[in-house]
Structure formats: structure tokens, C-alpha cells
Amino acid sequence: MAMFLMILTMSVFCFAVACVAFGAATREEQDVQVARPVARPAMHLSLTQPRFFADAAEASLAASAGPQQVPLEVLLLQIDRHVRLEQAAAESFLEAPTAASLHSRTTSPLVH
């Protein structure tokens, strides 16, 4: 019983300390906001690179080449081939699971 009362007392004390700390932290933020309104700078997005993960050289090559139209059927065939190669790799792993077959690369051209 004494241990229960000690744990209860410590829990109430910790809760009170947390409430005081939270109140102090939020009160300071409100005081700063009331004392002087902060003017927000205008959000300006710079679009220097057209793609996020591309190097500058690749981006300039892509921009100079212009948009290339690839037929939809060609893209669908490449995706279908990639899916079939990945499924074949998964099936071969399930037949004989080894660490080497788990980390082996597929022959799909879509995998980097």
C-alpha cells in the first residue's frame, strides 16, 4: 500500500510539473505574438531545377532535347516486361530461398 501511495504521489507531482512547464512554454509564445506582430515574408518558390533528383547537366540536356513523344503501347510493353521479370525473380526465390538469390539483380532495364 505504501508503494502504491508513493507511485501515486510521484505521478501527481510529475503531472503538475509538466502542466506548469507547458503553461510557461505556451504563455511565452503568446506574449511574443501579442507584443509585436510578425510580418511574414512572401513565400517565393524558385524553380531553378525542373526535377528534384536530377543533376544540372541532365536537366539542361533534357531541356535542350525537348519533349519526346513515346507511344503508350511501348511504355505499357516495357512495364509489362519489367513486371514479368520481377515476378520471375520472386518465384525463383520462393523455389530456392538463398541470400544470394534474394539480393540478385534482375535483368529489367527499368531497375537502376
C-alpha positions as CSV (number, residue, x, y, z in Angstrom):
1,M,0.0,0.0,0.0
2,A,2.8,2.4,0.8
3,M,4.4,1.7,-2.6
4,F,1.1,2.5,-4.3
5,L,0.8,5.8,-2.5
6,M,4.4,6.7,-3.3
7,I,3.9,6.0,-7.0
8,L,0.6,7.9,-7.0
9,T,2.2,10.9,-5.3
10,M,5.1,10.9,-7.7
11,S,2.8,10.7,-10.7
12,V,0.7,13.6,-9.5
13,F,3.9,15.6,-8.8
14,C,5.3,14.9,-12.3
15,F,1.9,15.8,-13.9
16,A,1.9,19.1,-12.1
17,V,5.4,19.9,-13.2
18,A,4.5,19.0,-16.8
19,C,1.5,21.3,-16.6
20,V,3.5,24.2,-15.3
21,A,6.2,23.7,-17.9
22,F,3.6,23.5,-20.7
23,G,1.8,26.6,-19.4
24,A,5.1,28.5,-19.3
25,A,6.1,27.5,-22.8
26,T,2.8,28.4,-24.3
27,R,2.5,31.7,-22.4
28,E,5.8,32.9,-23.7
29,E,4.7,32.2,-27.3
30,Q,1.5,34.2,-26.8
31,D,3.4,37.1,-25.2
32,V,5.7,37.3,-28.1
33,Q,2.9,37.2,-30.6
34,V,0.9,39.9,-28.8
35,A,3.8,42.2,-28.2
36,R,4.8,42.5,-31.8
37,P,3.0,41.1,-34.8
38,V,5.5,39.3,-37.1
39,A,5.2,40.2,-40.7
40,R,5.5,37.0,-42.7
41,P,7.8,37.2,-45.7
42,A,6.3,36.5,-49.1
43,M,6.7,32.8,-50.0
44,H,8.7,32.6,-53.1
45,L,9.4,29.3,-54.8
46,S,12.4,29.2,-57.0
47,L,12.2,26.7,-59.8
48,T,15.8,26.6,-60.8
49,Q,15.9,22.8,-61.5
50,P,13.0,21.2,-63.3
51,R,13.4,17.9,-61.5
52,F,14.3,17.2,-57.9
53,F,16.8,14.3,-58.2
54,A,18.4,15.3,-61.5
55,D,21.8,16.8,-61.9
56,A,22.1,20.2,-63.5
57,A,23.7,18.6,-66.6
58,E,20.9,16.1,-67.0
59,A,18.3,18.8,-66.6
60,S,19.9,21.0,-69.2
61,L,20.2,18.0,-71.6
62,A,16.5,17.2,-71.1
63,A,15.5,20.8,-71.6
64,S,17.5,21.2,-74.8
65,A,16.2,17.9,-76.3
66,G,12.6,19.0,-75.9
67,P,9.6,16.7,-75.1
68,Q,9.9,13.4,-76.8
69,Q,6.6,11.5,-77.6
70,V,6.8,7.8,-76.8
71,P,3.8,5.7,-77.9
72,L,1.7,4.5,-75.0
73,E,2.0,0.9,-76.2
74,V,5.8,1.0,-75.9
75,L,5.6,2.2,-72.3
76,L,3.0,-0.5,-71.5
77,L,5.1,-3.2,-73.0
78,Q,8.2,-2.1,-71.0
79,I,6.2,-2.0,-67.8
80,D,4.7,-5.4,-68.6
81,R,8.2,-6.9,-69.3
82,H,9.5,-5.4,-66.0
83,V,6.6,-6.9,-64.0
84,R,7.1,-10.3,-65.6
85,L,10.9,-10.2,-64.8
86,E,10.2,-9.2,-61.2
87,Q,7.6,-11.9,-60.8
88,A,10.0,-14.5,-62.2
89,A,12.7,-13.4,-59.8
90,A,10.3,-13.6,-56.9
91,E,9.2,-17.1,-58.0
92,S,12.8,-18.3,-58.3
93,F,13.5,-17.0,-54.8
94,L,10.4,-18.8,-53.4
95,E,11.6,-22.1,-55.0
96,A,15.1,-21.9,-53.6
97,P,15.4,-19.1,-51.0
98,T,19.0,-18.1,-50.5
99,A,20.7,-14.9,-49.6
100,A,22.4,-14.7,-53.0
101,S,19.1,-15.1,-54.8
102,L,17.4,-12.5,-52.5
103,H,20.0,-9.8,-53.3
104,S,20.5,-10.6,-57.0
105,R,19.6,-8.0,-59.6
106,T,17.0,-8.6,-62.3
107,T,17.7,-8.1,-66.0
108,S,15.0,-5.5,-66.3
109,P,16.2,-2.2,-67.9
110,L,13.8,-0.2,-65.6
111,V,15.8,-1.1,-62.5
112,H,18.6,1.4,-61.7
